[in-house]
Amino acid sequence: MLPDFYKAFLRHMNDANYLYADSRLPNADQLYAYSAECGLKCIMRLFGMYINPTSGKPSSQNMVHADGIWHRYEAYRSGRGITGYELPQPNPFNNWKINQRYMDCSNITQANVDVHKNGTMLVKRLLNKAIIEGRLII
């Protein structure tokens, strides 16, 4: 079964927003990162990112999480000469790591979550652009 990065993006973002509104910041933070990762992989797939049909996984160099996908996306996009879908720098997920899901929740601050939430909203704008331009059919 092939992944549906767009639906995963929406699911994680919506759940993150509910948790954020309820001040459940550690899990909101994780879901904002997962959402951004899925959204960027969705756009990369629109522009030809290979998905192995037997495993349903992207090629190994594209199997990175939010902290790495921002840079991988930009390398992928610029390597194919795709314009109009650039991401701003610096990467808002530089200080996020997948293993934070195991950490003490006191290390996750409102300020950090806000940066990650804003990063996810940047990805959402790119996805909306792809929809408006007819590149992503939902």
N, C-alpha and C positions, 0 to 999 in steps of 0.2 A: 504494500500500500504506500503510495507516494505521499509525502507530507503536504499539508495545506498550510503553508506559512502565513497566508493572510488571515485565515480563520484563527490560527494559533495566536497571531499578533492581537487580533481583536479580543479574544478570550482573556489573554493575560493582561492586556491593557485595561479592560473593563473591570476585571477582578482587582487589579492594582488600585484603580480609582476608588472602588468601594472600600478597600482596606485603608487607603489613605484618608478618606473621609471619616473613617472610624478610628483614626489615629493608631492604626496597627501598622506602624512604619516598617518594621523588619521584613514582613512578608510582602508589603507593597513594594518595597525596594527591590526585592528579588524578582517580582513579577514585572516591574517596569523594565528591568534588564532583559528578562526573557522575551518580553514584548518587542523591545528594540532589536534584539537578535533576530527574531522571527521576521519582523518587518523588513530588515535589511536583506535577509536571505530571500524574501519574497521578491524584492526588486532585483536582486542579483539573478534570480531564476528567470525573471522577465527578460533579462538581457543575456540569457544563455548559460547560466550556471548549470553545470552537469549534475544531475541527480541519478544515482545508480538505481535502475529499476528493480533490481533484486533485493537491495537492502533498504531502499527509500532514503538513503543518506546522500548529502552533498559530497563532492570530492574532499579528500582528507584536508587539504589546505583551507577549505571553507568551513570546516567543522570546528569553529571557534565560538566562544561565548561573547557576551556584550563587551567585555573589556578588549577583545581582539577583533571583533567583527567590524567595528568602526573603521579601523585602518585597513583591514582586508577588503572591505567594501570599496574604499577609496582607491586602493591599488587595482582592484578588479574593474571598477568604473573607468578610471583613467587609462588603464591598459587597453580598453576597448574603444576609447575615444568618445565615451558617452558624456554629453554635456547636459546641463540643466538639472542634474540630479546630484550635485555636489553636496557634501556634508561640511558644516563649519568645523573648524578646529579651535581649541583642542577637543579631544574626545571626552565627552562628559562622563564616560564610564571608566576612565583611567584608574579611578580609585575603587572600582567594584571588582570583586573576584567571586567566582562561583562557589568557593569554599566558605564564603561568609554565611551560607545557609546553616552552617554548623556553629557559628560564633555566638558569643554572648550578645544579646540584643542591645545592651547599653552602648555598644560601639556605633550604632546606627543613629545618625542625627537627622533632624528635620532638614537641615541645610543640605546634607548629602542626598537625601531622598528627593528634595526639590530639584537638584541638578539632574538626577537620573530621570525624574518625571519630565523635565523639560527636554532632555535628550530623546525620550520616547515621543514627545509631541513633534519634534523635528522630523522623526521618521514617519510619523503619521501624516505630516504635510507632504512628504515625498510620495507616500502611497496614494494620497488624495490626488496629487498631480498625475500620477500614473493612471488613475481611474478617469479623471477628466480628459486626459489625452487619449483614452481608449486603449492603453497598453495593458491595463489590468481590468479584466471583466469579472465582476462579482455577481 
